[in-house]
């Protein structure tokens, strides 16, 4: 055997020994790899379950509120009317600054401090600088005194004037305490040159921030 063949033979022996040693560690390496993969998958599963739990909780909470308000609204008939007002123009202020203006052709005060607006309602919201921030109009409305919630119905339109956003729906609940609006009805939102449709919504009362619970599609539009 010449020197070149001897050198090549020695290289092969070294390679075989090296491969054999690494092969002995291969099961351990694979085991460690699978262990870390398992931990990652478990964390992902926990986060997904937590997210689904939050989503389900939101749906249940909104559904319960909707059911309660619908049931209560059915008990408000014309026989419970205690006072009637026409062409109301009510202003709510903080530190002498107008924060909200409510206008309606007719307001009915019914039993329990609840109110009905059978001929439509218009609400204007202002920022601390006195600028008109957003508006809300609807064909009719009910105010639930105990819950401090306005339920507006029919051709509901909410517009954020400053950010040029628009919400259209058939029914919307406005919570004075939470300063939020919510519904499980279908919604149509126009913002940033797009139209978003879906079902269910929760948002800030001025519509500066919102979340559609079941988005269906987005269409780009020319402004």
C-alpha positions as CSV (number, residue, x, y, z in Angstrom):
1,X,0.0,0.0,0.0
2,X,1.5,3.3,-1.1
3,X,1.5,6.4,1.1
4,X,-1.5,8.0,-0.7
5,X,-3.7,4.9,-0.2
6,X,-2.6,4.7,3.4
7,X,-3.6,8.3,4.1
8,X,-7.0,7.8,2.5
9,X,-7.5,4.7,4.6
10,X,-6.7,6.6,7.8
11,X,-9.1,9.4,6.9
12,X,-11.9,6.9,6.4
13,X,-11.3,5.3,9.8
14,X,-11.3,8.7,11.5
15,X,-14.6,9.6,9.7
16,X,-16.2,6.3,10.7
17,X,-15.2,6.7,14.3
18,X,-16.4,10.3,14.4
19,X,-19.8,9.3,12.9
20,X,-20.1,6.4,15.3
21,X,-19.5,8.7,18.3
22,X,-22.0,11.3,17.1
23,X,-24.6,8.6,16.3
24,X,-24.4,7.5,19.9
25,X,-25.5,11.0,21.1
26,X,-28.2,11.3,18.4
27,X,-31.1,9.8,20.6
28,X,-30.2,12.3,23.4
29,X,-30.1,15.2,21.0
30,X,-33.5,14.2,19.5
31,X,-35.0,13.7,23.0
32,X,-33.9,17.2,24.1
33,X,-35.3,18.7,20.8
34,X,-38.6,17.0,21.3
35,X,-38.8,18.1,24.9
36,X,-38.4,21.8,24.0
37,X,-40.9,21.4,21.1
38,X,-43.4,19.9,23.6
39,X,-43.0,22.9,26.0
40,X,-43.5,25.4,23.2
41,X,-46.7,23.6,22.0
42,X,-48.1,23.4,25.5
43,X,-47.6,27.2,26.0
44,X,-49.2,27.9,22.7
45,X,-52.2,25.7,23.6
46,X,-52.6,27.5,26.9
47,X,-52.5,30.9,25.2
48,X,-55.0,29.8,22.6
49,X,-57.4,28.4,25.2
50,X,-57.1,31.6,27.2
51,X,-57.9,33.7,24.1
52,X,-60.9,31.5,23.3
53,X,-62.2,31.8,26.9
54,X,-62.0,35.6,26.7
55,X,-63.9,35.7,23.4
56,X,-66.6,33.3,24.7
57,X,-67.0,35.3,27.9
58,X,-67.5,38.5,25.8
59,X,-70.2,36.8,23.7
60,X,-72.0,35.5,26.8
61,X,-71.9,38.8,28.6
62,X,-73.2,40.7,25.6
63,X,-75.9,38.1,25.0
64,X,-77.1,38.2,28.6
65,X,-77.3,42.0,28.5
66,X,-79.2,41.9,25.2
67,X,-81.7,39.4,26.6
68,X,-82.3,41.4,29.7
69,X,-82.8,44.7,27.9
70,X,-85.1,43.1,25.3
71,X,-87.3,41.5,28.1
72,X,-87.4,44.8,30.0
73,X,-88.3,46.9,26.9
74,X,-91.4,44.7,26.2
75,X,-92.9,45.7,29.5
76,X,-92.8,49.4,28.6
77,X,-96.1,50.2,27.1
78,X,-98.1,53.4,26.6
79,X,-100.1,52.9,29.8
80,X,-96.9,53.4,31.9
81,X,-96.2,56.9,30.6
82,X,-96.0,59.4,33.5
83,X,-94.7,62.5,31.6
84,X,-94.3,63.6,28.0
85,X,-92.0,66.2,26.6
86,X,-91.6,67.7,23.1
87,X,-88.5,69.0,21.3
88,X,-86.1,68.4,24.1
89,X,-82.6,69.8,24.0
90,X,-80.6,68.5,27.0
91,X,-77.0,69.6,27.7
92,X,-74.6,67.6,30.0
93,X,-71.5,69.5,31.1
94,X,-68.4,69.1,33.2
95,X,-66.7,72.2,34.8
96,X,-69.0,74.5,32.8
97,X,-67.9,72.7,29.5
98,X,-70.4,71.1,27.3
99,X,-69.6,67.4,27.0
100,X,-72.8,66.0,25.5
101,X,-76.0,67.3,23.9
102,X,-79.2,65.2,23.4
103,X,-82.0,66.2,21.1
104,X,-85.3,64.5,20.4
105,X,-88.7,65.4,19.0
106,X,-90.5,63.6,21.8
107,X,-89.5,62.1,25.2
108,X,-91.7,59.9,27.3
109,X,-91.0,59.3,31.0
110,X,-92.3,55.9,32.0
111,X,-92.5,53.9,35.2
112,X,-89.2,53.4,37.1
113,X,-87.5,56.4,35.7
114,X,-87.1,54.7,32.3
115,X,-87.5,56.8,29.2
116,X,-88.6,56.3,25.6
117,X,-87.8,58.3,22.5
118,X,-90.4,57.1,19.9
119,X,-89.7,59.7,17.2
120,X,-85.9,59.6,17.1
121,X,-82.9,60.7,19.0
122,X,-79.7,62.7,18.2
123,X,-76.7,62.8,20.5
124,X,-73.6,65.0,20.1
125,X,-70.4,64.3,22.1
126,X,-67.7,66.9,22.6
127,X,-64.0,66.7,23.6
128,X,-62.6,68.9,26.5
129,X,-61.6,71.6,24.0
130,X,-65.3,72.0,23.0
131,X,-64.9,70.4,19.6
132,X,-67.7,68.2,18.3
133,X,-66.1,64.7,18.5
134,X,-68.9,62.3,17.5
135,X,-72.6,62.1,16.8
136,X,-75.2,59.3,17.1
137,X,-78.7,59.3,15.5
138,X,-81.4,56.7,15.4
139,X,-85.1,56.3,14.6
140,X,-86.0,55.5,18.3
141,X,-84.5,54.8,21.7
142,X,-85.1,53.5,25.2
143,X,-83.3,54.6,28.3
144,X,-83.0,52.0,31.1
145,X,-82.7,53.9,34.3
146,X,-81.4,51.0,36.5
147,X,-78.8,49.9,34.0
148,X,-78.0,53.5,32.9
149,X,-78.0,52.2,29.3
150,X,-79.5,53.8,26.2
151,X,-80.8,51.3,23.5
152,X,-81.0,53.0,20.1
153,X,-82.9,51.3,17.2
154,X,-83.5,51.7,13.5
155,X,-81.0,53.3,11.0
156,X,-78.4,53.8,13.7
157,X,-75.6,56.0,12.6
158,X,-72.5,56.8,14.7
159,X,-69.9,59.1,13.3
160,X,-66.5,60.1,14.7
161,X,-66.2,63.6,13.2
162,X,-62.5,64.1,14.0
163,X,-61.3,60.7,12.7
164,X,-63.8,60.4,9.9
165,X,-65.2,57.0,11.0
166,X,-68.7,55.8,10.5
167,X,-70.8,53.0,12.0
168,X,-74.1,51.8,10.7
169,X,-76.3,49.2,12.3
170,X,-79.9,48.4,13.3
171,X,-79.5,48.3,17.0
172,X,-76.9,49.7,19.5
173,X,-76.6,49.9,23.3
174,X,-74.7,52.8,24.9
175,X,-73.6,52.4,28.5
176,X,-73.1,55.8,30.2
177,X,-71.1,54.3,33.1
178,X,-68.6,52.4,30.8
179,X,-68.6,55.1,28.1
180,X,-68.9,52.2,25.6
181,X,-71.3,51.0,22.9
182,X,-72.0,47.4,22.1
183,X,-74.3,45.2,20.0
184,X,-74.7,41.6,18.7
185,X,-76.4,42.8,15.5
186,X,-74.8,43.2,12.1
187,X,-72.6,46.2,11.6
188,X,-71.0,48.2,8.8
189,X,-68.0,50.3,9.5
190,X,-66.4,52.9,7.1
191,X,-62.9,54.0,8.0
192,X,-59.5,54.7,6.4
193,X,-60.9,54.1,2.9
194,X,-62.3,50.7,3.7
195,X,-65.7,49.2,4.6
196,X,-65.7,46.5,7.2
197,X,-68.8,44.3,7.7
198,X,-69.5,41.8,10.4
199,X,-71.7,40.8,13.4
200,X,-71.3,42.0,17.0
201,X,-69.3,45.0,18.2
202,X,-67.9,46.7,21.2
203,X,-66.4,50.1,21.1
204,X,-65.7,53.4,22.9
205,X,-68.7,55.7,22.9
206,X,-66.9,58.2,20.7
207,X,-66.0,55.4,18.3
208,X,-62.3,56.2,18.5
209,X,-61.6,52.5,19.1
210,X,-63.6,49.5,18.3
211,X,-63.7,45.7,17.8
212,X,-65.9,43.7,15.5
213,X,-66.6,40.3,17.1
214,X,-67.3,38.4,13.9
215,X,-65.7,40.1,11.0
216,X,-67.0,39.0,7.6
217,X,-65.1,41.1,5.0
218,X,-63.3,44.3,4.0
219,X,-63.8,46.3,0.9
220,X,-61.6,49.2,-0.3
221,X,-63.5,52.3,-1.4
222,X,-62.5,55.5,-3.0
223,X,-63.1,58.6,-0.9
